[in-house]
Amino acid sequence: MIGVIRDSKQISTMKKQTTIKTLVGAVLFALLSQSSILAQDAHVSLWNFDSGDLSATAGSDMEYIEDTGGLVEFGTTEALGLPAINGEVANVVKIQKLTLDQGLRAPLPEDSNGEGDLVNNWTAIMDLYYPVTSSGKKRALIDIVTAEWVAGAADAEFYVSAGNAIGTSGLDFGNLTPGEWHRIAIVMKVEGADLGEGWGKVYIDGEHVGGTAVPAESLDGRWSLDTAFEQYVNFFIDDNDESEEVFVNSIQLRFETLNAGQILALGGAAAAGVPEELPPVPSFVDQWTPSGKYAKADTALSAVINPGDTTIGNDSISLTLNGETVATDIASADGILTVKASGLEALTKGVKYELALTYTDSAAGEQTQSRKFEVPVYFEDFDSVELGPPVDELAVESE
């Protein structure tokens, strides 16, 4: 978990001693404590704009790129004519449409994770508001690298599409309704990309709206935060000059991949901004089988429950299929509960199903979640297909 910066009471209450040995020990203790504080600070950067400038709540102050300062206005939601956030007046920053050489720049501390030299596992969280006039236009969110360093990287790594979805590499997810406050969370796990285990996930107001696999050769690449060379990330502009007016209440960067429960706990935009310390995590369903809209007739039905910071009794867990209770096998590993349907006959082709999971946790009481899917008459996932060797099409045509 991310540490929160705190003053070291041990240092402040340390009594003066007369011996050299104790003095040296005190100095070493102070240095170690200071190092620990810096290490904690390096894991989270936070900007809430409460002071009417780009000063950081945690981490380093943001910076204007070139003359961006002349296009920025600080104020309250009320003063700027914006809706309150959940009924509360908030301190925000208004950023006008920017040009190619403008934007906000967030310095990054020297750090690394995910078995690389850069920060390969990270989470960005933003509370923002796009006016209705921005709809139909592409808007840059996060620009990690430029085309100067990586071919094809002129586009921002993450953006709001013309259709008001969160996009990356031509893939769009969810709906970021203009004229409303939203909390966006982008979670990247580049670690393990060479093994097919890298991914990126997008959340809007605590709900997972989509994601994509990370290419195999991505470690310390386009999707990793540069904490070794230029050591910054840019917001709201890219090399393609795609920008529109935006209002921002809070921006946070965490050097870890938050899970779905942690993002769910953070929820939607809040007047106080994104909390530096993560709130308690509710229970949540981490995985369904089937995971998509379609399934084979012989698909083994299951659900995986992450209890978060709650306690769940196995005797409270049940599964139903189209309203009929089915027998279950429940396995627990490191606190994660896997619930599998047992004794079911093959599913009927051409039929639509709803798999519902019910359980009781110690915080919220009884919970019911469901997943709808269909068993088509013909279904092919190509998992058993073996690809042949690559073919030189030009050579074939010339024969």
C-alpha positions in Angstrom: 0.0 0.0 0.0 1.1 3.6 -0.5 2.5 5.3 2.6 1.3 8.7 3.7 3.8 11.4 4.5 3.9 12.0 8.3 6.2 13.9 10.6 8.5 11.7 12.5 7.5 12.0 16.2 10.5 10.0 17.1 12.8 12.7 15.7 11.0 15.6 17.2 10.8 14.0 20.7 14.4 12.7 20.7 16.2 13.8 23.9 19.6 15.4 23.7 22.4 13.0 24.9 25.9 13.8 25.8 27.7 10.8 24.5 29.2 10.7 21.0 27.6 7.2 20.5 24.1 8.4 21.1 24.7 11.5 19.0 25.8 9.5 16.0 22.9 7.2 16.5 20.5 10.1 16.5 22.0 11.5 13.4 21.7 8.2 11.6 18.2 7.7 12.8 17.2 11.2 11.5 18.8 10.5 8.1 17.0 7.1 7.8 13.7 8.7 8.8 14.1 11.4 6.2 15.0 8.8 3.6 11.9 6.9 4.5 9.7 10.0 4.2 11.2 10.8 0.8 10.6 7.2 -0.4 6.9 7.4 0.7 6.6 10.7 -1.1 8.0 9.3 -4.3 5.1 6.8 -4.6 2.4 9.4 -4.9 2.0 12.8 -6.4 -1.1 14.8 -5.9 -2.4 18.2 -7.1 -5.7 19.6 -5.7 -5.2 23.2 -6.7 -6.5 24.5 -3.4 -3.9 27.2 -3.1 -4.8 28.9 -6.4 -1.6 27.7 -8.1 0.2 24.5 -9.3 1.6 23.7 -5.9 1.5 20.0 -5.0 -0.4 18.5 -2.1 2.1 15.6 -2.3 5.2 15.3 -4.6 6.6 18.1 -6.7 4.8 21.2 -7.9 3.4 21.2 -11.5 4.8 23.5 -14.1 3.4 25.5 -17.0 4.8 24.5 -20.5 5.9 27.8 -22.1 3.2 30.5 -21.8 0.3 28.3 -20.6 0.0 30.4 -17.4 -1.8 33.1 -19.4 -4.5 30.5 -20.3 -5.2 29.2 -16.8 -7.6 30.6 -14.2 -8.1 29.3 -10.7 -11.3 29.7 -8.7 -14.2 27.9 -7.2 -16.9 26.0 -9.1 -19.3 28.7 -8.0 -17.1 31.6 -9.2 -16.5 29.9 -12.6 -20.1 29.1 -13.2 -19.8 25.4 -12.8 -22.0 22.8 -11.1 -20.9 21.9 -7.6 -19.3 18.5 -7.1 -21.8 16.4 -5.2 -23.4 19.5 -3.9 -20.1 21.0 -2.6 -18.2 24.0 -3.8 -14.7 23.0 -4.9 -11.5 24.7 -5.8 -10.7 24.0 -9.5 -8.5 25.2 -12.4 -9.8 26.3 -15.7 -7.6 25.5 -18.7 -8.4 27.0 -22.0 -7.9 25.3 -25.4 -4.1 25.0 -25.7 -1.6 25.0 -28.6 1.1 22.5 -29.4 3.7 24.1 -27.1 1.5 24.5 -24.1 0.1 22.3 -21.3 0.7 21.3 -17.7 3.9 19.4 -16.9 4.2 17.1 -13.8 7.8 16.4 -12.7 8.4 12.8 -11.7 10.8 11.6 -9.0 13.5 9.2 -9.9 12.1 5.7 -9.3 11.4 2.4 -11.0 9.2 -0.7 -10.6 7.8 -3.6 -12.6 11.3 -5.2 -13.2 12.4 -2.2 -15.3 14.4 1.0 -15.1 11.2 3.2 -15.3 7.9 3.1 -13.5 6.0 0.4 -15.4 3.1 -0.1 -13.0 1.2 3.0 -12.2 -2.3 4.6 -11.8 -3.5 8.1 -12.8 -6.7 9.5 -11.3 -8.3 12.8 -12.4 -11.4 14.7 -11.4 -12.5 16.8 -14.4 -15.3 18.5 -16.2 -15.5 19.1 -20.0 -18.1 21.6 -21.2 -20.8 20.5 -23.6 -19.0 22.5 -26.3 -16.1 20.0 -26.2 -18.3 17.1 -27.4 -17.4 15.8 -30.9 -13.7 16.9 -30.5 -10.7 14.8 -29.5 -9.0 16.0 -26.3 -5.6 14.9 -25.0 -5.4 13.7 -21.4 -2.0 12.2 -20.7 1.0 12.5 -22.9 3.9 10.3 -21.7 6.3 10.3 -24.7 6.6 12.2 -27.9 7.1 11.0 -31.5 10.7 12.3 -31.1 11.4 9.4 -28.8 8.9 6.7 -29.9 7.7 6.3 -33.5 4.0 6.7 -33.8 3.6 8.4 -30.4 2.4 11.8 -31.6 -1.0 11.1 -30.2 -1.5 11.3 -26.4 -1.2 8.0 -24.7 -4.7 8.6 -23.3 -7.3 11.0 -24.5 -11.0 11.7 -24.7 -12.4 10.7 -28.1 -14.7 12.7 -30.3 -17.4 10.4 -29.1 -16.7 11.3 -25.4 -15.1 7.9 -24.5 -11.7 7.4 -22.9 -9.3 6.3 -25.7 -5.8 4.8 -26.1 -4.2 3.6 -29.4 -7.5 3.9 -31.3 -9.5 1.9 -28.7 -12.3 3.8 -26.9 -14.0 2.9 -23.6 -17.0 4.2 -21.6 -18.8 7.5 -21.8 -17.5 10.7 -20.3 -20.6 12.8 -20.4 -19.8 16.5 -21.1 -21.3 19.0 -18.7 -20.8 16.7 -15.7 -18.0 16.1 -13.2 -16.3 12.7 -13.5 -13.4 10.8 -11.9 -11.2 9.0 -14.5 -8.8 6.3 -13.4 -6.2 4.8 -15.7 -4.4 1.8 -14.4 -1.3 0.4 -16.2 0.6 -2.8 -15.6 3.4 -3.0 -18.1 5.3 -5.6 -15.9 5.0 -9.1 -17.5 4.1 -7.8 -20.9 6.7 -10.1 -22.5 4.7 -13.0 -21.0 1.3 -11.7 -22.2 0.5 -10.4 -18.7 0.7 -6.7 -19.3 -2.5 -4.6 -19.5 -4.2 -1.2 -19.2 -7.6 -0.6 -17.6 -9.9 2.4 -17.7 -12.4 3.4 -15.1 -15.0 6.1 -15.0 -16.6 7.0 -11.6 -15.3 3.8 -10.0 -16.7 1.5 -12.7 -14.5 -0.5 -15.1 -15.4 0.5 -18.7 -12.7 -1.3 -20.7 -9.0 -2.1 -21.2 -6.5 -3.6 -23.5 -3.4 -5.8 -23.5 0.0 -4.2 -23.6 2.4 -5.2 -26.5 5.0 -7.7 -25.5 8.0 -5.4 -26.0 6.6 -2.6 -23.8 8.8 -2.7 -20.6 10.3 0.7 -20.1 8.6 1.8 -23.3 5.7 4.0 -24.4 3.4 3.1 -21.5 6.0 3.5 -18.8 6.5 6.8 -16.8 9.8 8.3 -17.6 11.4 8.6 -14.1 15.0 8.3 -15.3 15.6 10.7 -18.3 13.3 13.7 -18.9 11.4 12.8 -15.7 8.0 14.3 -16.4 4.6 13.7 -17.9 2.4 16.2 -19.7 -1.4 16.8 -19.3 -4.0 18.1 -21.7 -1.9 18.4 -24.9 0.0 16.2 -27.4 2.0 16.4 -30.6 -1.2 16.6 -32.7 -2.5 19.7 -31.0 -5.7 18.1 -29.7 -7.0 20.2 -26.9 -10.2 21.7 -25.7 -11.3 23.8 -22.6 -11.3 21.7 -19.4 -11.9 22.3 -15.7 -9.8 20.2 -13.3 -10.4 19.6 -9.6 -7.6 17.0 -8.8 -4.9 15.0 -10.4 -3.1 12.1 -8.8 -0.3 9.7 -9.9 0.5 6.6 -7.9 3.4 4.3 -8.7 1.4 1.1 -8.3 -1.5 -0.6 -10.1 -4.7 -0.2 -8.1 -7.2 -3.1 -8.3 -10.9 -2.8 -9.2 -11.9 -2.7 -5.5 -9.6 0.2 -4.7 -10.9 2.2 -7.7 -14.5 1.3 -6.7 -13.8 2.7 -3.2 -12.5 5.9 -4.7 -15.8 6.3 -6.6 -16.6 9.5 -8.5 -15.4 13.1 -8.4 -15.3 14.7 -4.9 -14.9 18.4 -4.0 -12.0 17.5 -1.7 -10.2 15.9 -4.6 -8.6 12.5 -4.8 -7.6 11.3 -1.3 -3.9 10.7 -0.8 -4.6 7.8 1.5 -6.8 5.1 0.0 -10.2 4.5 1.6 -11.3 1.0 2.8 -11.9 -1.4 0.0 -15.3 -3.0 -0.4 -15.8 -6.5 -1.6 -16.1 -6.9 -5.3 -16.4 -9.5 -8.1 -13.0 -9.6 -9.7 -13.7 -12.1 -12.5 -16.7 -13.9 -14.2 -16.7 -17.0 -16.3 -17.9 -16.5 -19.0 -16.3 -13.0 -19.1 -18.0 -11.8 -22.2 -21.4 -11.8 -23.9 -21.1 -15.3 -25.4 -20.2 -18.7 -24.0 -19.8 -22.3 -25.2 -22.4 -24.9 -24.1 -19.7 -26.6 -22.0 -18.4 -23.4 -20.3 -17.7 -24.0 -16.6 -19.5 -21.1 -14.8 -17.7 -19.4 -12.0 -17.1 -16.1 -10.2 -14.1 -14.8 -8.2 -14.8 -12.6 -5.2 -12.2 -10.3 -3.7 -13.4 -9.5 -0.1 -11.3 -6.3 0.0 -11.2 -5.1 3.6 -14.4 -7.0 4.6 -15.1 -10.6 5.7 -17.3 -13.0 3.8 -18.6 -16.3 5.2 -18.7 -19.2 2.7 -22.1 -20.2 3.9 -23.5 -16.9 2.7 -22.4 -17.5 -0.9 -24.8 -18.8 -3.6 -25.2 -19.0 -7.4 -28.4 -18.9 -9.5 -28.8 -19.5 -13.2 -31.9 -17.9 -14.7 -33.3 -17.7 -11.2 -32.6 -21.4 -10.3 -30.2 -22.2 -7.5 -27.2 -24.3 -8.6 -24.8 -26.3 -6.5 -21.4 -24.6 -5.8 -17.8 -25.5 -5.0 -16.0 -22.7 -3.1 -12.2 -22.5 -2.9 -10.1 -19.9 -1.0 -6.6 -18.8 -1.8 -4.9 -15.9 -0.1 -8.4 -14.6 0.9 -9.7 -14.7 -2.7 -12.8 -16.8 -3.1 -13.5 -18.8 -6.3 -17.1 -19.9 -6.6 -17.7 -22.6 -9.2 -21.1 -24.0 -10.4 -21.1 -27.8 -10.1 -23.4 -30.6 -11.3 -24.7 -28.6 -14.3 -25.6 -30.2 -17.6 -24.5 -28.6 -20.8 -26.0 -25.2 -21.5 -28.6 -25.0 -24.3 -27.6 -23.4 -27.5 -29.5 -20.4 -28.6 -30.6 -19.6 -25.0 -29.8 -16.4 -23.1 -28.7 -16.8 -19.5 -28.2 -14.7 -16.4 -25.7 -15.9 -13.8 -26.3 -14.3 -10.4 -23.9 -14.3 -7.4 -25.2 -13.5 -3.9 -23.0 -13.2 -0.7 -22.9 -11.3 2.6 -19.9 -9.2 3.7 -19.2 -7.7 7.0 -19.4 -4.1 5.8 -22.3 -3.8 3.3 -24.4 -6.9 4.2 -26.0 -8.9 1.4 -24.7 -8.3 -2.1 -26.1 -9.6 -5.4 -24.3 -9.2 -8.7 -25.0 -10.8 -12.1 -23.6 -11.4 -15.5 -25.7 -11.9 -18.7 -24.5 -14.0 -21.6 -25.8 -16.1 -24.5 -24.9 -19.5 -25.9 -25.0 -19.1 -29.7 -25.8 -21.9 -32.0 -22.3 -21.6 -33.4 -19.4 -20.3 -31.3 -15.6 -20.3 -32.2 -13.0 -18.6 -30.0 -10.1 -20.0 -32.1 -8.3 -21.1 -28.9 -7.6 -24.5 -30.5 -6.5 -23.1 -33.8 -2.8 -23.6 -34.6 -1.3 -20.9 -36.8 1.1 -22.0 -39.6 4.4 -20.4 -40.4 4.4 -16.8 -41.8 3.9 -16.6 -45.6 5.7 -14.1 -47.9 2.8 -13.0 -50.0 4.9 -11.1 -52.5 6.9 -14.3 -53.1 3.7 -16.3 -53.6 2.3 -13.8 -56.1 5.5 -13.9 -58.2 5.5 -17.7 -58.6 
